[in-house]
Amino acid sequence: MLRQIVTPTERQFTLQLPGEMLGKTVEIIAFELNDPHNKPYSENEKALRLKKIQDITKNSLVDLSDFKFNRNEANNYDD
């Protein structure tokens, strides 16, 4: 992963990628850090968002604490 925070002075900007990214598909995103839509959430906002997610998903939860995965049974194509 590569993350750079820069202040460009021209419209064109050259980005040096690390060698391990060569030949791979990468995504390059540029946005203003001081943009109010991209501001980090406060602790209170995080707690409210988490509560909302928990309320939405609470009826979909399944207890899998006693579940045992049997690889041989899962890959038994003869039956």
ABEGO torsion letter per residue (X at the ends): XBBBBBBBABABBBBBBBAAABGBBBBBBBBBAABAAABBBBAAAAAAAAAAAAAAAAAABBBAAABBBBAAAAABAAX
